[in-house]
Each structure stands twice: as structure tokens, then as C-alpha cells.
């Protein structure tokens, strides 16, 4: 990752020395997660590289933690031009099209290698869908694999009945339903308060979210499930994008590609570290086994079959392409 960003810096300073400094186009970039989260940190790196590489012509200010727009407001804000660029969890928009949930099909792509293969087929479909919505896709970075957080020991889904479960997408709400839990819509920035007040008692996410939100203050158990590796994606308002010179568009796309590669490497490097931190702060971190694992795999198959059936030809093309590389 350090080598990648050294390369970004080298390219950026080369561009800086070639092009004259013009009046800056100032862009605000809302992001949903805390400033300490690696997604937000990658956003800052991206913004810094863009500023230098465009000779100061594009100056992006990152606003993490839902400070400018809340997570569920970011995409609409970019679509309507209130912000020219932003970041959001891809699957949070599954209600608009099932394609947005293509990276979050339970137990389809459960490793970083598989996540990259799936993205190879999902990205073109997402680029087309976003263009229809007046947006341009720049890059997507996966979270570490998803696990389940609880405030008690769980040995099967019989133990999850009636638990208040934080959901953030159609897929997570469906998981709650199939596990007999009660889904509650809660944004990442509001998660700590929801846990503290008992609005939510459980959720599915990576070790990163648990660490960022210090969930050990309210919860006791984390079960490694490796259900999927959801992506955050960065996108630009197409009208704002079209106003840029072709030169600056190419510079931004190049930096976006390197940010995606560096961010994915950073995510993978941190994935194990986050779990050690949960354990170090008193949580019981363990692999889901026995009846609990069996129950989860049945739910995963149900949800996979449902997604493929509803997603239509575009969704089937994505899954078939991914599975062809798995053979």
C-alpha cells in the first residue's frame, strides 16, 4: 500500500510540475463513516492526490462521519448537485435496484480474492445503472468480511428470536426476518447511540465497524461468519464530471484506480487486526459453528436464490460470470 501511494504521489507531483496552477474547483465530499475509519482515510488520500495531480484545479474537502450529509442522504445530495462527489455503502441502495446488493449476496463471495472477481462483473453493470441516475462511478473498496454481533451467546437461530437487529439494507432486513429478529434501520453514525439505548441489540458488520464504534461497551459476542464483503463506492455528479477537462477526468480515474487497489490492500491488512482488538477489549470472538453455522448457510442459500430470481438477466449475468471464474 505504501508503494502504491508513493507512486500516486510521484505521479501527482509530476502533473503538478507540468501544469499551471489555476483557480480551484472546490468540491465537498460527504462520507458516512468516522474519520478514523480506513474508508474515510482512503478518501482523504484520494482527495489529496487529486488536488496535487490536477495542479490545484480540483480541491476536494472530505467530510467524514455524516457531518455534511447523513449516510442515507449522501447519494441523493450528489444526484441533485448539493455535493459534487460522495461515498456510500453500495448495498444501502438495494431498494432502488437489486444490482446494488450484488456484492452482499450471503456466502457467494467470502474472500478478498472472490470479492475482486465478483466486482469485475458487477462494476460494469453498476456503471451503467449509475449513469442512468446521473452519476459516474470512480472506485469501490470492500469492507472486511461480515460477522454477527450479539450481547449474548448464540448457538442456533432459536437463540435470536425477538432480538432487535440493526439493519442498513434490504439484505440485512431480510436476514433479520429469516432469523426471527426485529429489524431496526440505523445509520452507522447512529449505531453507538442505538446500542446504548437498547434500540438495537445486534447487527451484522465487519470488525472495522465494531472497533470504530467501541461496541464492546454494549455487546459481548462476535461470530465470524464471512458472509460477504460489501463495498463502499465513490461517485460523482455527472454534470459536474462533464464540466471537467478530459485531462482532469483521466487523472481522477487513474488516481481512483490506484485508491481502489490500495484501499483493498488496506482492508485486507486490517481485517485480522480488528478482530484482535475486539477480543483485547473483552469481546468473545469466535467462528460460528455447529447448528448456528448450519442455520446461517440455509439462510444464505435462501437469500442467494431469492436475489438471483429477482435480479433478472443483469443479475444472472453477474453471478454466472463470477461463478465461471470459480470453476
C-alpha positions as CSV (number, residue, x, y, z in Angstrom):
1,X,0.0,0.0,0.0
2,X,2.9,2.4,0.8
3,X,4.4,1.7,-2.6
4,X,1.1,2.4,-4.3
5,X,0.7,5.8,-2.6
6,X,4.4,6.6,-3.3
7,X,3.5,6.0,-6.9
8,X,0.4,8.2,-6.6
9,X,2.5,11.0,-5.0
10,X,5.2,10.7,-7.7
11,X,2.6,10.9,-10.5
12,X,0.8,13.7,-8.7
13,X,3.9,15.8,-8.3
14,X,4.8,15.2,-12.0
15,X,1.5,16.6,-13.1
16,X,1.9,19.5,-10.7
17,X,5.2,20.4,-12.3
18,X,3.7,20.2,-15.8
19,X,0.5,22.2,-15.4
20,X,0.0,25.7,-14.3
21,X,-2.0,26.4,-11.2
22,X,-5.5,27.6,-12.0
23,X,-8.4,28.7,-9.9
24,X,-9.5,25.7,-7.9
25,X,-12.8,23.9,-8.4
26,X,-13.8,23.3,-4.8
27,X,-15.7,20.0,-4.2
28,X,-17.2,18.8,-0.9
29,X,-17.1,15.1,-0.4
30,X,-19.5,13.7,2.2
31,X,-18.7,10.3,3.7
32,X,-20.8,8.3,6.2
33,X,-18.1,6.7,8.3
34,X,-15.8,8.1,11.1
35,X,-12.6,10.0,10.2
36,X,-10.7,7.2,11.8
37,X,-12.2,4.5,9.6
38,X,-10.0,3.3,6.7
39,X,-12.6,4.2,4.1
40,X,-12.6,7.8,5.2
41,X,-8.8,7.8,5.4
42,X,-8.6,6.5,1.8
43,X,-11.0,9.2,0.8
44,X,-8.6,11.8,2.2
45,X,-5.7,10.2,0.4
46,X,-7.7,10.3,-2.8
47,X,-8.6,13.9,-2.4
48,X,-5.0,14.9,-1.6
49,X,-3.7,13.1,-4.7
50,X,-6.4,14.7,-7.0
51,X,-5.5,18.2,-5.8
52,X,-1.8,17.8,-6.5
53,X,-2.2,15.9,-9.7
54,X,-4.6,18.5,-11.2
55,X,-2.3,21.3,-10.2
56,X,-4.8,22.5,-7.7
57,X,-7.6,22.8,-10.3
58,X,-9.8,20.3,-8.2
59,X,-9.7,20.8,-4.5
60,X,-11.8,18.2,-2.6
61,X,-12.7,18.6,1.1
62,X,-13.7,15.3,2.8
63,X,-16.5,15.5,5.4
64,X,-16.5,12.1,7.3
65,X,-18.9,10.8,9.9
66,X,-22.1,12.0,8.2
67,X,-21.1,15.6,9.2
68,X,-22.2,17.2,6.0
69,X,-25.0,14.8,5.0
70,X,-26.2,11.7,6.8
71,X,-25.4,8.4,5.2
72,X,-28.8,7.9,3.8
73,X,-28.8,11.4,2.3
74,X,-25.4,11.3,0.5
75,X,-26.4,9.7,-2.8
76,X,-29.4,12.0,-3.2
77,X,-27.3,15.0,-2.4
78,X,-24.8,14.1,-5.1
79,X,-27.6,13.3,-7.6
80,X,-29.2,16.7,-7.1
81,X,-25.9,18.6,-7.1
82,X,-25.8,19.6,-3.5
83,X,-22.4,17.9,-3.4
84,X,-20.4,17.0,-6.5
85,X,-18.9,13.8,-5.1
86,X,-19.6,11.4,-2.2
87,X,-19.3,7.9,-0.8
88,X,-21.9,5.4,0.3
89,X,-22.3,1.7,1.0
90,X,-23.3,0.1,-2.3
91,X,-25.9,-2.3,-0.8
92,X,-27.6,0.6,1.0
93,X,-29.4,1.4,-2.3
94,X,-30.6,-2.1,-3.0
95,X,-34.2,-0.8,-2.7
96,X,-33.5,1.1,-6.0
97,X,-32.2,-1.9,-7.9
98,X,-31.1,-5.4,-6.7
99,X,-27.8,-4.8,-8.5
100,X,-26.8,-2.5,-5.7
101,X,-26.9,-5.6,-3.5
102,X,-24.8,-7.8,-5.8
103,X,-21.8,-7.6,-3.5
104,X,-23.8,-8.6,-0.5
105,X,-25.3,-12.0,-1.5
106,X,-24.7,-14.2,1.5
107,X,-21.9,-16.8,1.1
108,X,-21.4,-16.0,-2.6
109,X,-18.0,-14.2,-2.4
110,X,-16.5,-14.7,1.0
111,X,-12.8,-13.8,0.5
112,X,-10.9,-10.8,-0.9
113,X,-10.0,-12.8,-4.0
114,X,-13.6,-13.7,-4.6
115,X,-14.7,-10.2,-3.9
116,X,-12.4,-8.8,-6.6
117,X,-13.7,-11.4,-9.1
118,X,-17.3,-10.5,-8.3
119,X,-16.5,-6.8,-8.7
120,X,-15.1,-7.5,-12.1
121,X,-18.6,-8.5,-13.3
122,X,-20.6,-6.2,-11.1
123,X,-18.8,-3.0,-11.8
124,X,-19.8,-2.7,-15.5
125,X,-23.5,-3.2,-14.5
126,X,-23.2,-0.6,-11.7
127,X,-21.5,1.9,-14.1
128,X,-24.4,1.6,-16.4
129,X,-27.0,1.9,-13.7
130,X,-25.4,4.9,-12.1
131,X,-25.0,6.7,-15.4
132,X,-28.8,6.3,-15.8
133,X,-29.1,8.1,-12.4
134,X,-26.8,10.9,-13.4
135,X,-23.7,9.6,-11.6
136,X,-20.2,8.4,-12.5
137,X,-18.6,5.6,-10.6
138,X,-15.0,6.2,-9.6
139,X,-13.9,3.4,-7.2
140,X,-15.1,0.8,-4.7
141,X,-13.3,-0.6,-1.7
142,X,-14.5,-3.7,0.2
143,X,-15.0,-4.0,3.9
144,X,-13.6,-7.0,5.8
145,X,-15.9,-10.0,5.8
146,X,-19.1,-9.6,7.7
147,X,-19.8,-11.2,11.0
148,X,-22.6,-11.1,13.6
149,X,-22.6,-9.1,16.9
150,X,-24.7,-10.1,19.9
151,X,-25.0,-9.3,23.6
152,X,-25.3,-13.0,24.5
153,X,-24.1,-16.4,23.4
154,X,-25.9,-17.8,20.3
155,X,-25.9,-21.5,19.4
156,X,-28.6,-21.5,16.8
157,X,-31.2,-19.1,15.3
158,X,-33.5,-20.3,18.1
159,X,-31.4,-18.0,20.3
160,X,-32.0,-15.0,18.0
161,X,-35.8,-14.8,18.1
162,X,-37.1,-11.4,19.0
163,X,-33.6,-9.7,19.1
164,X,-33.6,-6.1,17.9
165,X,-31.3,-6.1,14.9
166,X,-29.8,-3.1,13.3
167,X,-30.4,-3.2,9.5
168,X,-29.0,-0.9,6.8
169,X,-30.2,-2.5,3.6
170,X,-32.8,-4.8,2.2
171,X,-30.5,-7.8,2.6
172,X,-29.8,-7.2,6.3
173,X,-33.5,-6.6,6.9
174,X,-34.2,-10.0,5.2
175,X,-31.5,-11.7,7.4
176,X,-33.3,-10.4,10.5
177,X,-36.6,-11.7,9.2
178,X,-35.2,-15.2,8.4
179,X,-33.5,-15.3,11.9
180,X,-36.7,-14.2,13.7
181,X,-35.2,-10.9,14.7
182,X,-36.7,-7.4,14.6
183,X,-35.0,-5.2,12.0
184,X,-34.4,-1.6,13.0
185,X,-33.0,0.9,10.4
186,X,-29.9,2.6,11.9
187,X,-27.2,4.5,10.1
188,X,-23.5,3.8,11.0
189,X,-23.1,7.3,12.6
190,X,-26.0,6.5,15.0
191,X,-25.0,2.9,15.9
192,X,-23.4,3.7,19.2
193,X,-26.4,5.5,20.5
194,X,-28.8,2.8,19.2
195,X,-26.8,0.2,21.1
196,X,-26.5,2.3,24.3
197,X,-30.3,3.0,24.4
198,X,-31.3,-0.6,23.5
199,X,-32.8,0.4,20.1
200,X,-30.6,-2.3,18.7
201,X,-29.1,-5.3,20.4
202,X,-27.4,-7.0,17.4
203,X,-26.1,-6.3,13.9
204,X,-24.1,-7.7,11.1
205,X,-20.9,-5.9,10.0
206,X,-17.1,-6.3,9.9
207,X,-14.7,-6.0,12.7
208,X,-14.0,-2.5,11.5
209,X,-17.4,-1.1,12.5
210,X,-17.2,-2.8,15.9
211,X,-13.8,-1.3,16.5
212,X,-14.7,2.2,15.3
213,X,-17.9,2.2,17.4
214,X,-16.4,0.5,20.5
215,X,-19.3,-1.9,20.6
216,X,-17.7,-3.9,23.4
217,X,-19.2,-1.2,25.7
218,X,-22.6,-2.7,24.9
219,X,-22.2,-6.1,23.2
220,X,-20.3,-9.3,24.2
221,X,-20.0,-11.7,21.3
222,X,-18.8,-11.5,17.7
223,X,-19.3,-14.5,15.4
224,X,-17.0,-14.9,12.4
225,X,-19.3,-15.8,9.5
226,X,-17.5,-14.4,6.4
227,X,-21.0,-13.8,4.9
228,X,-19.9,-11.3,2.3
229,X,-17.5,-8.3,1.7
230,X,-19.7,-5.3,1.0
231,X,-18.2,-2.3,-0.8
232,X,-18.3,1.4,-0.2
233,X,-18.3,3.2,-3.5
234,X,-17.3,6.8,-4.5
235,X,-19.3,8.5,-7.2
236,X,-19.5,11.9,-8.9
237,X,-22.4,14.0,-10.2
238,X,-22.3,13.5,-14.0
239,X,-23.0,17.2,-14.7
240,X,-20.0,18.2,-12.5
241,X,-17.9,15.4,-14.1
242,X,-18.8,16.6,-17.7
243,X,-17.6,20.1,-16.9
244,X,-14.1,18.8,-16.2
245,X,-11.4,18.7,-18.9
246,X,-10.7,15.3,-20.4
247,X,-7.2,15.6,-19.0
248,X,-8.5,16.0,-15.4
249,X,-11.1,13.2,-15.9
250,X,-8.2,10.9,-16.9
251,X,-6.1,12.0,-13.9
252,X,-9.0,11.4,-11.5
253,X,-9.8,7.9,-13.0
254,X,-6.1,6.9,-12.7
255,X,-6.0,8.0,-9.0
256,X,-9.3,6.3,-8.4
257,X,-8.0,3.0,-9.7
258,X,-4.9,3.2,-7.5
259,X,-7.0,4.2,-4.5
260,X,-9.2,1.2,-5.1
261,X,-6.2,-1.1,-5.2
262,X,-4.5,0.5,-2.1
263,X,-7.8,0.6,-0.2
264,X,-8.5,-3.1,-0.8
265,X,-5.0,-4.0,0.4
266,X,-5.5,-1.8,3.5
267,X,-8.8,-3.5,4.2
268,X,-7.3,-7.0,4.0
269,X,-4.3,-6.0,6.1
270,X,-6.7,-4.6,8.8
271,X,-9.2,-7.4,8.8
272,X,-7.5,-9.7,11.3
273,X,-6.3,-6.8,13.4
274,X,-9.8,-5.5,14.0
275,X,-10.8,-8.9,15.5
276,X,-7.8,-8.9,17.8
277,X,-8.9,-5.5,19.1
278,X,-12.4,-6.7,19.8
279,X,-11.0,-9.6,21.8
280,X,-8.5,-7.4,23.6
281,X,-11.4,-5.2,24.7
282,X,-13.3,-8.1,26.2
283,X,-15.5,-9.4,23.4
284,X,-15.7,-13.2,22.8
285,X,-14.6,-13.6,19.2
286,X,-15.3,-17.0,17.7
287,X,-16.1,-18.7,14.4
288,X,-19.8,-19.6,14.0
289,X,-20.0,-23.4,14.3
290,X,-22.4,-26.3,14.6
291,X,-26.1,-25.7,14.4
292,X,-25.7,-21.9,14.2
293,X,-23.4,-22.3,11.1
294,X,-25.9,-24.8,9.5
295,X,-28.8,-22.4,10.1
296,X,-26.8,-19.5,8.6
297,X,-25.9,-21.4,5.5
298,X,-29.5,-22.4,4.9
299,X,-30.5,-18.7,5.2
300,X,-27.6,-17.8,2.8
301,X,-28.9,-20.3,0.2
302,X,-32.4,-18.9,0.5
303,X,-31.3,-15.3,0.1
304,X,-29.0,-16.2,-2.8
305,X,-31.8,-18.0,-4.7
306,X,-34.1,-15.1,-4.0
307,X,-31.7,-12.5,-5.3
308,X,-30.8,-14.3,-8.5
309,X,-34.6,-14.9,-9.2
310,X,-35.5,-11.3,-8.7
311,X,-32.4,-9.6,-10.2
312,X,-33.3,-10.6,-13.7
313,X,-30.9,-11.1,-16.7
314,X,-28.4,-8.4,-15.5
315,X,-28.1,-10.0,-12.1
316,X,-27.8,-13.5,-13.5
317,X,-25.1,-12.4,-15.9
318,X,-23.1,-11.0,-12.9
319,X,-23.4,-14.2,-10.9
320,X,-22.8,-16.5,-13.8
321,X,-19.7,-14.6,-14.8
322,X,-18.4,-14.8,-11.2
323,X,-19.1,-18.5,-10.9
324,X,-17.4,-19.2,-14.2
325,X,-14.1,-18.0,-12.7
326,X,-14.7,-20.1,-9.6
327,X,-14.8,-23.4,-11.5
